[in-house]
Amino acid sequence: MCAKAMVYAGIKKVIYGAEHKEYGNKKTFDILKQNSIAKNMKVVGGCQKEKASKLLNSFLANHRDVA
């Protein structure tokens, strides 16, 4: 669903830092990379990977404690 929303919105380039397999962004980006629905979209991953990974893990840890 998220992948199609990005395509329908006309987003030409997606840049992300870290993948989090447990929470789904890996699957979404794989769909964008491999699926013909996103043939005009460029997907770039691993931008500041370590910093992004720490930020994502911190965010998810804080939200797990609240829920």
PyMOL commands that set and color helices and strands:
alter all, ss='L'
color gray80, all
select helices_A, chain A and resi 2-8+21-23+25-34+36-38+49-66
alter helices_A, ss='H'
color red, helices_A
select strands_A, chain A and resi 13-15+42-44
alter strands_A, ss='S'
color yellow, strands_A
deselect
rebuild
show_as cartoon
